[in-house]
Amino acid sequence: MSIAPTQMKLPSLTRTALLALSLGSTGGLLAQDAEFIGIIKIQNFRQVSPNIVTLLDDDYDDADQAPFVFDAFADASSPDFLTSGSVNRPVGADVPMMLDGDGQELNHIEGFELLAELNDAFGAGSYTMDLVGANDPPRSVTLDLSGDTYPGLARFSNFTAAQSINASSDFTFEWDEIPNATDGDLLIVFIDSESGGELYESPDLGESGALDGDSTSVTVPGGTLNPGTDYTIVLEVFKAVDTNEDYAAGVLAISAYGKTTSMPIRTAGGSDSSPPNFNRSVPYVNEELVELNTVVTFVFDEPMDESVVVSDAITWTGLPNPASFSYLWSPDGKILFCDYTAGLPLSTLVQWELNPSGSTAKLRDAATNNLPEGHFGEFTTNSTGIMLSDVKTFELIKGRSFFQDGAVPIDLESYFGEFFLQMNGYNTVSSVDLGIPGGAVETFASGDEFGGNEIEAEADYAEKADLDQIFPNGDYVVTMNTFHDGEKEVTLSIGPDDYPNAPTIQNFATTQAVDSSQPFTLEWAAMAGGDSDDFVGLFIEGETACYFETPEPGEPGALDGTAISVIIPADSLPPGRTIEGELVFAEIIDKDIASYPGAKGLTAFVTITEFEIQTTGDPIQPKLEIQVTGTQVMITVIGEIGIQYELQVSDDLENWSQMATRYVFGDDCDGFMGSFQDFDDASWNTKRFYQVEEVPSSP
C-alpha cells in the first residue's frame, strides 16, 4: 500500500558534493587515475502531501531508485584512467565494479526493498576497495562503514505552495529541522526535469550559499524554471563515517550514510491545449448489485473547470428524477461526486453519458479544453438493501513487520503508519481530514483509488524514529465529510508504544506442503497479554488475489487476542502455488463506537509476520467455454484468480496469434476460480481454433 502510485525519478548523487564534505580537502590530483572514492548506504524517500513522507516504492527499474541503496564508486581523473575494481565487504564474496559508459567512473550499485536486505548484503564493518588504473599501480583503500548513523528524515514544509510556483520570481523551498543532523553534515538540493535533466543544484560546501545539516531552506532564483511545468526537487543529506587518502595524497575516500527526500513540484502558468482524459467511473461500467447509498464518481487526469453547470453536461437514464443529483468536486478538481440525494432506486439500470452531443454545457479542464465526447456507461442497483451509515470502520495503525521462513521470525527493520476507512457504499465519504498531534492536518480524498469504498493511506519507514516523526503518538482528530450523515468528528488516541510480540507460526513446516483440497489448521504462539479486546488476523493472498482472510474486528467470527489457531477451509487455496500470508497481532489502544452511530473507530499498535504457504499438487489448468451466436463467438476463459492468461486463435492449428492477455478476476477472498470473456468475429472463415496458456510471472 502506498499513499501515491507515482514513482518519481531521482537524479544521480552528486559525488563532488560528497567530496566537499571533507572540509579543507584539496580535491583530486590529475596525475592520479582516481580523484574521488566513496562507499555510501542510502535510504530514499518521497513526499507526496503536505505532511507525509514515505520510502520510495519497492517497484523500481534502476538500482539507485530503490528504497535502499548501496553505492561504491571511484571517479576517474580522466576518461578510462580507471580500468577495473572490486569491493571487499565485511561478510561475503568480493563484488565487482563496473565502468560506466563514458569511462569516467567505476561503481557497484545495488538496490534493495528492505533495510534488512541491504544490511544482510552489506553489513557494518570494514570495506576495502581494490582499484586498477591505466597509469597507477594497483591500489587499495579501506573505509569503515558502521554504526548505522543515518541522518533524520527531511520533510518539506511548504508542499502546497510548491505546486503552483511563479517561475519568474525567486521561490524559497522550506523544510523542517532535520533530526540528528548537524552543521558538519552535507546537504544538497537538486531540481530535476521530467526528462531527467538537472536544472538547479545548491552550492557545494565551501561555496557561497552552501547548505549543511542545520539548514532549513534554499532559494531558487526566478527564471530557473519554466512556467506550467512539472519538476522533482530532491533534498539529500549525508553523514560522514570515515575518510582517508590511502589511494594517494589529495585523493579523498569517504564513507557515509544518507537519506534523500524527493517531492513533485509544479510551476503555474504556461499554455494547455490538450483535452483532459477520463480515467474511470465508480461504479464500474456494467457493474451489478450496486448499493443504494452509492455516490457515483467520475475521475479525470487533471483539474477540471468547476464553473461548468454539471447537470447540463451529463445525461442520466433510468432514474425517476435526474434533477435530484447534487454535484461536488474534490479539492484537487479531478474527481466529480454525483450524489442521488434520495438514494438510488432498487433494481434499476442506470445509464450515463458525459458531454453528450447537443448538451448545453461541456465538462472541461481548468484551461477550458473540452472533454471529448463518447464517454458513457451503465450499472445496475441492488434488488434489496437499506441506507446504512456512510462509514463502516476507520482505523489508525502504527506497525512493524517480521518474516518467518523457519522456526523463528526475522525482524525486517520495517515500520509503517496507516489510516484506513471503509464505507458502506461507493464514495459515501468525499474526504477525511486527519488532525495530527502538533496541529498539522492531512486530507485524504475519496475516489482517487480503484475500489471506491475505501480510503487508505500507508507510509513506510526503516527506522521507528522516522515513523514517530511523521505519525507521533497522541490525539488524532478524524473529521469525515460524508454525503448522507453530514460532518462527523471523532478523536482517537494512540500511545504510549505497545507493539505486540512477533507472531510465530508453530506448525510452520507443515505450511510448506499444504493439501489445499483438505481443511488446514494454522497454529501460532499466543499473543503476549492478548485479551478479548485485542485482535488477531490472518490474510492469505497471491500477487493480485485474495484467497482467505479472517473477519475484521467486531464482525462475526473475528479472532480476538486469545486466539492461537484458525481453520482454513478446504478448496480455499489453489494447488501447486506459493502463496503469501500475513499473521497480524493488534493491540487495540483506543476505540469509539458512540460518536458516529453505525461506524466503528479504533487505533492500534500492530506487529505482522509475513510468511509463504506452499500448496501441493499441480496448478489448475485453464479451460475454455465457447458459445456461438450467429457470426459472433464468445470465448470464456476459466482459471485462477490473479493469474494472467493468453488467449490465442488459429485457422490451421499450426500458426497461433494472440487475441487477448488478461488477468482472471473473481469474488475477493471467496474461492480461487474466476473467468474473463473475449469475442471474435468468425464470419469470414468456417474454421477457428482457440487455446489458452498461463503467462509465466516475472521473476
N, C-alpha and C positions, 0 to 999 in steps of 0.2 A: 504494500500500500504506500501510496505516495501522495503528497499534497498536490503536486502538479506533474503532468505527464511529460513535460518538455525537458529534454536533456541538453543543457547549454554547453557550448564548445568553449574550452579553456585555451588561452594562448600558452605557448611554451614557457617554461620557467626562465627567469632572467638569471643566467649564470653569472654575468658580470655584476649583477646586483648582489648576489651572494658573495662574490669576491670582495665587494666593498664592505662586507660585514667585518672583515679583518681591519678595523680602523688602523690606518697608518701603513697598510700594505702598499708596496710599490707596483704591484701587478706583475705580469709575466715578463720574462726576458726573451726577446725574439730569437736569441741564439739557441734556446732550448726547444725541443719538439713539442712539449706541453706548456701551456701558460696558465691553466687553472684546472683543479681537480676537486670533485665533490662527491660525497655519499650522503643522501638525504632520504628520510622517510616522511611521507606527507599524508594528511587527511584532507580530502576535498569536499567542500560543502557548497550548497546553493541556497539563495534566499529568494522566495517566490511570493512573499507577502510582507506587510509592514513589520511583523513580529517574529515570524517563524523561519528558522534556518535549519536545514536538514542535509544529511550526507547526500552526495551525488547518487543517482540511480546506479544499481549494480548491473544494468544492461548497457554496456559500453563497447565501442568499437576499437578505440585506441587505449593502450595500457595507461597512458598518462591522464586519461579521462575517467579512470576508475575511482571509487570512493577512497581507496588506499593504494599508495604508490611507493615502490622502492625505486630510486634513481641513482645510479652510479655513473659518473661521466668524467671524461678528460677532454678538455678543449685544446685543440692543436694551435700552435702559434702561426702556422700556415697550412693550407690545404695539403693533406696526405703526408704531413710530417709524422703523424701517429699512424701506425700500421696494424697493430693488434694489441689486445689486452684481456685481462681476466680479473675477477674479484674473488678472493678467498674469504669466505664468510665464517662466522664462529662455529656453525654446525652445518654440515652438508658439503657437497662437492663444489669445486670452483664453478663460477658462472662466467661464460664468455662475454666479451664486449664486442659490439658491432660498430662498424664505421658508417656514419651517415652518408647520404647521397652526395654531399659536396665535399666530403673528405675532411670536414672541419672538426668532427667530434667523434670520439669513441664513447659508447654508452651501453648500459644494460638497464632497461626499464621493464618493470613488471607491475601489473595492476592486480588488485585483489578485492573481493567483495566484502571481506571481513578483516578487521584488525587482527583477530586471532590467526587468520591465514597468513597475513603479512608477517606477523611475529614468528610463526612457525617456520616460514621460509627464510626470513632474515631477522634472526633474533638479536638480542642485545649482546654486545661484546666487541671484539677487535676485528676490523676488516683490513685486509691488505690488497691493494690494487697493484697488479703487475702490468707494466706498460712496455711496449716495444715501439721504437721510433725509427725514422729513416736516418737520423743523424746521431742521436744519443745512444749509448749502450743501454741494454735492458735495465729498467729501474723499478723500484717498488716504493709504495707509500702506504703507511699503516695509520689508520684512524680509529679512535674509539667511538662507538655509537651505542650508548647505553643510557639507562635512566628513564626512558620514555618521557622526557621533559618537553612535551608539546606545549606550545602557547595555547591560550584560551581561544574561544570561538569569537570571531568578528561578526557583528550584526550591524548593517546599515540602518540608521535611524530616520532617514528621510526617503524611504522607499517610494511612497506615494508621489512626492514631488518629482522624483527621478523618472516618473512615467510620462511626464509632459514638460521636458526641458526646453527652454528658449535657447536654441542653438547659437543665436547671435550674441548672447550675454554670457558672462562668467557664471559658472554653476559650481557650488560647493557641495561635494558629497561628504556626508557626516556619518559617523558610526559610533556605537557605544564604546566606552573604555574597554579594552581587551583584557580579560582576566589573565593573570600570570604572565603578562608581557611587560617588558621594561625598556628603558631608553637604550639598552645595549642590543636589543633585537632589531632585525631588519624588517622593514615594512615597505612594500612596493605596491602601487596601484596601476593597473592597466585598463585601457578601454579597447575592446576588440570589436570589429565589424562582423556582420553575419557571414561574410565571405572569408573571414579568418585573418584579415589584415589588421595590424595593430595601429591605432590612431593616436594613442596617448600612453605615456609612461611617466610616472612620477620620478623625480630626480633620485639618483643613487646617493647613498650615504657619502658625506663629504662634499656634496654639491649643494648649492643654494636651494632651499626649499625641501631638502631631503626629509623623509619620514622615518620614524622609529616606532618602537612598540608602545610608546606613550602618546603617539599622535591619534587624533580623533577626527580629522577632516583633511580634505585636499580640494583645491580649487582648480577646475579645468577652464582654461581661457575660452572666451567666446570665439566662435569661428572654427573651433577644433572639430565639432560635429556638424553633420548636415541636417537640415530640417526634415521632419517626417520620416525618421529612420530608426530602426531597431539596432541596439548595440548590447554588448555584455561588458559590465565592469567587473574586474577581479581584484580582490584585495588579498595579498599574500603576506604572511608574517612567518619569519624563521627565527629559531632559537639555536644558536651555535652550541655544539658539544665539544668539538676538538678541532685544532688547527695545527699544521706543521709545514715545513718547507723541505721535507726529506727528498723530494724529487730533484730540486736544485734551488739554490738561493734565489729568492724573489718569486718562485713559483709556488703559489699557495695551494694547499689542500685543506679542505674543510668538511666536517660532518655536521649535520643539523637535523632538527625536527621542525616540520612546518605544517601550517593549516592555511587553506585558501577558502575564501567565500566569493562566489560569483553571483551576480544579480542582473536580471534583464533591465535595461533602461530604454527610453524612447524619447526622441525629440518631437516637439509639437510642430505643426505647420506642414509644409510640403503639399504636393498635389496627389489626389487619389481619383483615378478614373476607372478603377476596376470595380465591378459589381460585387456585392457580398456573396458569400457561399452559404447555402443552407446545409447545416451539418446533420441534423436529425430531429425527429419528433419523439415525444414520450406522452402517451403510449406509442409503441412502435406500430408501424403500418401492418394492418391485418391482425393485430393482437386481439385476443378474445378474453372474456371474463374480467373486464376492467372494472375496478372498484368504483362505486358511485361517487365517492368524495374526491376522485381524481381531478387534479388540475392539469390541463393539457399544456405542454411546453413545446416551444419551437426554439432551437438553438442555432445561432449563426456564428460565423468565424470572426466577426469584427463588430464594434459598437454600431448600433442602428440609430436612425433618426427617430427620437421619441416624440417628436411633434406630429408625426403622422397619425391620422384617425384610424386606429387599427380595425375598428368594426367595419370600416369601408374597404379594407384591404384583404379581408378573409371571408370566404363563404362557408357556411355550415349547413349540412343537410342531414335530416333525420331527427333533429331536435325540435320540440314544440315551440320554443321561443329563443332563437339565437341572440336576441337582444338582451337576454339575461346574462350573457357573458360580461365579466369585468376583466380588464387587462392591466398587467403590471410588468414593467421592465425591471430586470435585475440591475444592481448598482453599476455593473460594467457595461450595461446596454446590449449584451449579447444574447440574453435569454428573455423570451416573451412568455409570461404566465397567463393562461386563459382559464378563468375560473367560472364554471357554470354555477352561479351562486345558490340555486335551489338544490343542487346535487343532480348528477346525471340520471336519466330515467332508466328503469330496468329493461334488459333485453332489447337494447336499441343499437342499430347500426348507425354510427356517427361518421360522417364523411366531411372532409375539409379540403380547401384549396387556398393557397397563398397567391396573392396578386392575380386573381382570375382575369381573363380577358374582359374588358369593359368596366372593371372596378373603378370607382371614383377616387380612390387613393391607392398608393403603392407603398409597400414596405421597402425601405431603402436604407443605405448606410448613412453614417454621420456626414459623409461628403455628398450626399443626395444621389448616389448611384443606385438605381432601382434593382431590387432582387429580380432575377429573371423569372418569367412565368414557367409553369409546368411542375410546380411542387404541390402534390396532393396525396391524400391517403385516407385510411378509414380504420376504425376499430369497433369492437362490439362490447357493450357493457354486460355486467354480470346479470344473471337471471334472479339472483337473490342477494340480499345484503342490506345493511343498515349503515347509517352515517356514524362512524366511530370517531373518537378524538383524533385530531390531526397527527399527533405524535404518539408513538408506541413506547419507545425507550430512548434514553440518551445517557451517554456514559463518558467519563473522563478517566483515562487509564495511564499509568506510568508503569513500564515493564522492562524486563531484561530477558535474555534468551540463552538457552543451552542447546547442545546437540548430543544425542546418545547413539553410539554405534557399538556399544559394548555394555559392560556391567554398570558403568558409572557415567553420568552426563558430563560433558565438557563445556566449560564456560566459553561462550562465543565472543565475549567482550562486546556485547551488543545491547544497547538500551533504546527505548522508544517511548514517545509520548503520543497518545491517540485520543481524538474526540470522535465519537460515533453517535449518530442519531438515526433511528429507524422510524419511518412514518407508517400510518395505517392505510395510506393510499398514495398514488403517484403525486409528487410535488405539492403536498399539502402544506409544506413549510417553504417560504420564499428564501429565508436566510436565517442564520443564527449568529448572534453577537456573543462572543465568549470574552467575558471580562477577566483578565489575567491578574493575579496578585501583583500589586505595584502600579496599577492604573491603566495598563495597555488594554486595548480591545481588538480582538481579531474577528473578522467577519467571514463566515463560511456561507457561500451561496448554494442553493439547491439547483438541480437541473443541469449542472455542468459536467456530470459524470454519467456513464451508462448505468442504467438501473432505474433511476428516477424516484425511488422510495427510500433512499439513504443519503445522509451527508456524512462523509468520512474523511478525516484528515489525519495523517500519521507523519511524524518526523523521527528520523533515525540518527543515532549517535553511537560512538565507540566508548565515550567516557561519561560517567554519571554526572560529572560536573557540568558538561555541556547540556545534558538533558535538564538538569536543575536550573541552569541559566535561562533556558527558553520556557520551560514549564516548572516554575518554582512551586514549592508546597505553599498551601494557604487556601483562601476562599476564592472560588471561581463563580462568577455570576453568569448564568446561562439565560440569554434572552432569545426566545423563539418567536419569530414573526410568522404566525400561522394564518391561513386563509379563512378558516371557519371558526376558530376558537379565540381569535384575537392575539394580542401580545401576551406571552406567558414568560414570567421571570422566576427562576429558581436558583438559589445559592447552594452550592455544594462545596464541601471542604475535602482536601486531600493532604495528608501528612499527620504526624511525622512519618518518616520512612518505615515501611513494614513489608518488605518484599518476602514472599513465601520462599521456602526451600525449593531447590530444583526438583521438579517431578522426575521420579526414577521408575522406569518400567521394570517390573520384577521378572516377567517372563519374556525378556527381550529376545532370547534365542529363538523362541517359537514364532516370533513375528517375522522371521526370515524364511519361513516355509508355511504360509497360511493356505489351507484349503478353503478357498472362498465359497465353495458350494455348501459348506457347513458353518454353523454358528461358531464364532471365535470370541473367547473371553480375554480381554486385555486387563492385566493386573499391574498395579503400581504401589509403591510405598506411600504410606499415608502423608497427607499434608500436615506438617508440624503445627499443632494447635488449631487445626481446622475444625470448624463447628458448623452448625446448621445455617448460620448467617453468611458463610463463605461459599465459594463456587468452584467446581471442577468441571472442565470442559474438554471434550475430545473432538478433534476435527481431522478428517481424513480426506485428502483431495489429490487430484492429479494436477498437471500444469494448468489446465483450463477447465477443470471439472471438480465438482464436489460429490463425494460418494457417501459419506456418513458424517453426521455431527450430532452431538448430544444437545438437548434443548437449552435455550438461554435461561438465565436466572429468572425465576418466577413463573416459568412455563411448566406445564405438566411433564414430569419425567426428568426435570433438571437435576443434576448431581450437585449436592452440597459439599462442604469442606470435609466431610467424614468419609466420602466415597473412596473406595480402593479398587474398584473394578467396574467394567461395563461389558455387556454382550453386544458384539457386532453381528447383526442377523445374517443368516445365510444369504448368498447372492447379492450382498451389498457391494462387494468389491469385484472388479474384473479379474479374471485369471491371467496368470503369466505376466504380471506387471510389477514394476517398482513404484510404490505409491507413497506420497508424503503424508506424514502425520504430525499433529501438534497436540501435546497434552498440556493443559493450562491449569495452574493453581492461581486463584484470585482471592486476595484478602480484601474483603469489602470494607471500605473506610467510612463511607457516608452514603445514605440513600434517602430518597424523598419520593413518596407516592401520594402525598396530600396536596402539595402546592399546585399541581396541574392534574386534576382528576382524569383518570384514564391513562395517564402516562407515568412511566417509572424512570427515575433518575438515580444514578449511582456513581461513585468514584471508587477506584480500586488500585492496589499495587498487585502486579501480575508477574509471575515467572512462568516462562514457556520452555518446554523441552521439545525440540524437533527430532524426528526420527523417520526411518523409512520402513515400510512394510513390503515384503516380497511375497507375492501370491504364486502358488504352484500352478502347473498346467500350461496349456498353450493359449496365447491371446485369441480372443474371439475373431473369427474371420468375417469380414463384411459380406452382406448379402444384397442382392438386387431384387426389386419388385418392379415389373414393367406393366403399364396399362396403356393401351392404345385407344384413342378416341379420334376417329377419322384419320387425318394425316398427322395428328399430334401424338407424340409419345411422352408419357410421364414416367420418369425413372426415379424410383425411391431407393436411396442408399441407406441401409440399416447397419449400424455399427456402434462402436463405443463412444460415449460422450467424451468430448475433449480430445479425440483422436482425429487427425486430418487424413482425409481420403482423396484420391484422384480418380475421377470417373472418366473412362476412356471409351471411344467409339471406333468401330471399324466396319468396312464394307466387305472384307475378304478374310477376316480372322488372321491376317498376317501383318498388315500395316495399321497401327493404332495411333489415334490422335487424342489429345486431351480435350475433354468437354468442360470439366469444372474441377477445381480443387477447393475443398471446403472442410471446415470442422463440423462434426456432428454435435448437435445440441439436444438437450432434453430437460426434464424436470430436475432442478437443482437438488442434490442430496436425496434423490428418490430413484435409486437404481442406476445402472451404468450403461443402459442401452438407449439409443436415440436414433434420429434419422435426419436426412435432408433430401430435397427433391430438385430435379432439374428436368428441362423439357427439350425435346428435339423434334424438328420438322423433317419427317422422312418421306414426304410426298414424292420426291424425285428419285427414290430408289426403292426397290421391292425388298431388299435385304439390308438390315442394320444389326450390328452386334455390339454389345456393351459389356464392359468389365470394370471392376473397381479394385484398387490397390491401396494399402495403407502407405502414407507418406512417412518415411523414417524421420524421427525427431532429430533436430540438430544436436550435436554433442555439447 
